[in-house]
């Protein structure tokens, strides 16, 4: 069992059915664990009094990764289980990966379509790629709903099947 934490499924760290106990059990049984944490997961665990907002008015998410790292290390030290943690900050990984030829070509095509849209006088849209075609997507459409995973749906059930983790950490 490894672990995936997402914002759509709140979790508790402490307690007999909390995440830290489940992680400890996994490490004791298998000697290792992989934990993947989605952006926005666990925000309720962080002290978010007076949440900051970006220029668009969206709440700025706090760094759950560093918080979890500290809590995991403290928990394992408390229970006396040796732990070697490898923490990968995805923003670093994204910025440190060089673009390959396919990335360069795709970026060029997006840019060309954006320029053509602007030259045609079109505004308030972004360029998308759907079913092999570049399309114009109105910004209002993008801003009209928040993309969320259904915690009762097929994707989350596939995650649970692949990781073997409990449905909830309570």
TIZA-293202 format. One record per residue (C-alpha): residue number from 1; x, y, z. Coordinates in Angstrom, 2 decimals. Layout:
// TIZA-293202
<site num="NUM" px="X" py="Y" pz="Z"/>
...
***
This chain:
// TIZA-293202
<site num="1" px="0.00" py="0.00" pz="0.00"/>
<site num="2" px="1.28" py="3.42" pz="-0.97"/>
<site num="3" px="-0.63" py="6.66" pz="-0.57"/>
<site num="4" px="-2.25" py="9.38" pz="-2.65"/>
<site num="5" px="-3.67" py="12.43" pz="-0.91"/>
<site num="6" px="-6.07" py="14.72" pz="-2.80"/>
<site num="7" px="-8.05" py="17.84" pz="-1.82"/>
<site num="8" px="-11.41" py="16.19" pz="-2.57"/>
<site num="9" px="-10.86" py="13.61" pz="0.20"/>
<site num="10" px="-10.01" py="15.31" pz="3.51"/>
<site num="11" px="-7.75" py="13.31" pz="5.80"/>
<site num="12" px="-6.63" py="13.32" pz="9.41"/>
<site num="13" px="-3.00" py="12.89" pz="10.33"/>
<site num="14" px="-3.37" py="11.68" pz="13.90"/>
<site num="15" px="-5.43" py="9.02" pz="15.62"/>
<site num="16" px="-5.62" py="5.26" pz="15.27"/>
<site num="17" px="-7.07" py="5.49" pz="11.74"/>
<site num="18" px="-5.09" py="8.56" pz="10.70"/>
<site num="19" px="-2.62" py="8.86" pz="7.88"/>
<site num="20" px="0.51" py="8.79" pz="10.05"/>
<site num="21" px="-0.43" py="5.44" pz="11.66"/>
<site num="22" px="-1.23" py="3.93" pz="8.24"/>
<site num="23" px="2.09" py="5.19" pz="6.87"/>
<site num="24" px="3.94" py="3.80" pz="9.89"/>
<site num="25" px="2.29" py="0.40" pz="9.42"/>
<site num="26" px="3.27" py="0.37" pz="5.74"/>
<site num="27" px="6.90" py="1.24" pz="6.53"/>
<site num="28" px="7.09" py="-1.37" pz="9.28"/>
<site num="29" px="5.67" py="-4.06" pz="6.95"/>
<site num="30" px="7.42" py="-3.22" pz="3.70"/>
<site num="31" px="10.35" py="-1.01" pz="4.64"/>
<site num="32" px="9.29" py="1.78" pz="2.31"/>
<site num="33" px="6.34" py="3.84" pz="1.08"/>
<site num="34" px="5.59" py="6.33" pz="-1.66"/>
<site num="35" px="3.31" py="9.24" pz="-0.81"/>
<site num="36" px="1.95" py="11.44" pz="-3.60"/>
<site num="37" px="0.23" py="14.65" pz="-2.54"/>
<site num="38" px="-1.89" py="16.71" pz="-4.92"/>
<site num="39" px="-1.79" py="20.48" pz="-4.83"/>
<site num="40" px="-4.50" py="21.68" pz="-2.46"/>
<site num="41" px="-4.62" py="18.51" pz="-0.38"/>
<site num="42" px="-4.69" py="18.95" pz="3.39"/>
<site num="43" px="-5.22" py="22.70" pz="3.39"/>
<site num="44" px="-7.60" py="22.26" pz="6.34"/>
<site num="45" px="-4.64" py="20.97" pz="8.39"/>
<site num="46" px="-2.63" py="24.14" pz="7.93"/>
<site num="47" px="-3.11" py="27.28" pz="9.95"/>
<site num="48" px="-4.84" py="29.28" pz="7.24"/>
<site num="49" px="-6.23" py="32.17" pz="9.25"/>
<site num="50" px="-6.61" py="35.11" pz="6.87"/>
<site num="51" px="-5.76" py="33.19" pz="3.73"/>
<site num="52" px="-3.80" py="35.19" pz="1.18"/>
<site num="53" px="-5.29" py="35.75" pz="-2.26"/>
<site num="54" px="-3.65" py="36.18" pz="-5.64"/>
<site num="55" px="-4.34" py="39.02" pz="-8.09"/>
<site num="56" px="-7.40" py="37.13" pz="-9.42"/>
<site num="57" px="-8.88" py="36.71" pz="-5.95"/>
<site num="58" px="-8.10" py="33.01" pz="-5.67"/>
<site num="59" px="-6.92" py="31.71" pz="-2.32"/>
<site num="60" px="-3.18" py="30.99" pz="-2.41"/>
<site num="61" px="-2.57" py="27.39" pz="-1.42"/>
<site num="62" px="-0.10" py="26.73" pz="1.36"/>
<site num="63" px="2.73" py="24.22" pz="0.97"/>
<site num="64" px="1.33" py="20.95" pz="2.32"/>
<site num="65" px="4.45" py="19.08" pz="1.20"/>
<site num="66" px="6.81" py="20.72" pz="3.67"/>
<site num="67" px="4.20" py="20.50" pz="6.44"/>
<site num="68" px="3.71" py="16.75" pz="5.84"/>
<site num="69" px="7.44" py="16.18" pz="5.69"/>
<site num="70" px="7.90" py="17.73" pz="9.12"/>
<site num="71" px="4.95" py="15.86" pz="10.63"/>
<site num="72" px="6.04" py="12.51" pz="9.15"/>
<site num="73" px="9.62" py="12.92" pz="10.38"/>
<site num="74" px="8.40" py="13.93" pz="13.86"/>
<site num="75" px="5.98" py="10.97" pz="14.03"/>
<site num="76" px="8.61" py="8.42" pz="13.04"/>
<site num="77" px="11.10" py="9.88" pz="15.51"/>
<site num="78" px="8.46" py="9.68" pz="18.27"/>
<site num="79" px="7.65" py="6.00" pz="17.57"/>
<site num="80" px="11.33" py="5.11" pz="17.13"/>
<site num="81" px="11.13" py="3.90" pz="13.55"/>
<site num="82" px="14.18" py="4.84" pz="11.45"/>
<site num="83" px="13.23" py="6.86" pz="8.39"/>
<site num="84" px="15.09" py="8.10" pz="5.36"/>
<site num="85" px="12.84" py="10.48" pz="3.48"/>
<site num="86" px="13.21" py="11.65" pz="-0.09"/>
<site num="87" px="11.13" py="14.75" pz="-0.70"/>
<site num="88" px="10.63" py="15.89" pz="-4.28"/>
<site num="89" px="9.19" py="19.34" pz="-4.88"/>
<site num="90" px="7.34" py="19.06" pz="-8.19"/>
<site num="91" px="7.79" py="22.74" pz="-9.04"/>
<site num="92" px="11.53" py="22.15" pz="-9.08"/>
<site num="93" px="11.16" py="19.05" pz="-11.24"/>
<site num="94" px="9.01" py="20.92" pz="-13.76"/>
<site num="95" px="11.38" py="23.87" pz="-13.98"/>
<site num="96" px="14.49" py="21.72" pz="-14.17"/>
<site num="97" px="13.41" py="19.50" pz="-17.04"/>
<site num="98" px="14.72" py="20.64" pz="-20.39"/>
<site num="99" px="12.19" py="20.87" pz="-23.19"/>
<site num="100" px="12.54" py="18.19" pz="-25.81"/>
<site num="101" px="11.77" py="18.57" pz="-29.52"/>
<site num="102" px="8.12" py="17.59" pz="-29.07"/>
<site num="103" px="7.69" py="20.22" pz="-26.32"/>
<site num="104" px="9.25" py="22.88" pz="-28.54"/>
<site num="105" px="7.01" py="22.03" pz="-31.49"/>
<site num="106" px="3.84" py="21.94" pz="-29.39"/>
<site num="107" px="4.71" py="25.25" pz="-27.71"/>
<site num="108" px="5.32" py="26.80" pz="-31.12"/>
<site num="109" px="1.93" py="25.57" pz="-32.38"/>
<site num="110" px="0.11" py="26.94" pz="-29.33"/>
<site num="111" px="1.86" py="30.29" pz="-29.78"/>
<site num="112" px="1.00" py="30.45" pz="-33.50"/>
<site num="113" px="-2.67" py="29.74" pz="-32.81"/>
<site num="114" px="-2.73" py="32.38" pz="-30.05"/>
<site num="115" px="-1.19" py="34.97" pz="-32.39"/>
<site num="116" px="-3.67" py="34.12" pz="-35.18"/>
<site num="117" px="-6.58" py="34.48" pz="-32.75"/>
<site num="118" px="-5.28" py="37.86" pz="-31.58"/>
<site num="119" px="-4.73" py="39.06" pz="-35.14"/>
<site num="120" px="-8.32" py="38.09" pz="-35.92"/>
<site num="121" px="-9.42" py="40.36" pz="-33.07"/>
<site num="122" px="-10.39" py="37.54" pz="-30.72"/>
<site num="123" px="-9.89" py="38.19" pz="-27.02"/>
<site num="124" px="-10.98" py="36.57" pz="-23.78"/>
<site num="125" px="-9.93" py="33.08" pz="-24.81"/>
<site num="126" px="-7.19" py="30.53" pz="-24.42"/>
<site num="127" px="-5.93" py="28.03" pz="-26.94"/>
<site num="128" px="-6.78" py="24.43" pz="-26.21"/>
<site num="129" px="-6.03" py="21.13" pz="-27.89"/>
<site num="130" px="-8.93" py="18.70" pz="-28.17"/>
<site num="131" px="-9.19" py="15.56" pz="-30.29"/>
<site num="132" px="-6.17" py="16.54" pz="-32.34"/>
<site num="133" px="-7.45" py="20.07" pz="-33.07"/>
<site num="134" px="-6.48" py="23.45" pz="-31.68"/>
<site num="135" px="-9.56" py="25.21" pz="-30.35"/>
<site num="136" px="-10.53" py="28.55" pz="-28.84"/>
<site num="137" px="-11.84" py="28.18" pz="-25.30"/>
<site num="138" px="-13.60" py="31.20" pz="-23.77"/>
<site num="139" px="-12.05" py="32.19" pz="-20.45"/>
<site num="140" px="-15.56" py="32.49" pz="-18.96"/>
<site num="141" px="-16.08" py="28.80" pz="-19.66"/>
<site num="142" px="-12.85" py="27.91" pz="-17.89"/>
<site num="143" px="-13.67" py="30.13" pz="-14.92"/>
<site num="144" px="-17.27" py="28.94" pz="-14.63"/>
<site num="145" px="-16.41" py="25.76" pz="-12.77"/>
<site num="146" px="-13.67" py="24.28" pz="-10.66"/>
<site num="147" px="-12.21" py="21.02" pz="-11.90"/>
<site num="148" px="-12.60" py="18.41" pz="-9.20"/>
<site num="149" px="-12.29" py="14.69" pz="-8.91"/>
<site num="150" px="-15.38" py="12.78" pz="-7.78"/>
<site num="151" px="-14.40" py="10.96" pz="-4.55"/>
<site num="152" px="-17.09" py="8.38" pz="-5.37"/>
<site num="153" px="-16.06" py="8.07" pz="-9.01"/>
<site num="154" px="-14.02" py="5.71" pz="-11.11"/>
<site num="155" px="-10.75" py="7.68" pz="-10.91"/>
<site num="156" px="-10.62" py="7.71" pz="-7.11"/>
<site num="157" px="-11.66" py="4.05" pz="-6.98"/>
<site num="158" px="-8.80" py="3.24" pz="-9.36"/>
<site num="159" px="-6.39" py="5.12" pz="-7.06"/>
<site num="160" px="-7.67" py="3.14" pz="-4.06"/>
<site num="161" px="-7.28" py="-0.13" pz="-5.96"/>
<site num="162" px="-3.75" py="0.73" pz="-7.10"/>
<site num="163" px="-2.49" py="1.97" pz="-3.73"/>
<site num="164" px="-4.44" py="-0.31" pz="-1.40"/>
<site num="165" px="-4.91" py="2.62" pz="0.95"/>
<site num="166" px="-8.08" py="3.00" pz="3.01"/>
<site num="167" px="-10.89" py="5.05" pz="1.52"/>
<site num="168" px="-10.51" py="7.66" pz="4.28"/>
<site num="169" px="-7.98" py="8.52" pz="7.00"/>
<site num="170" px="-10.19" py="9.44" pz="9.95"/>
***
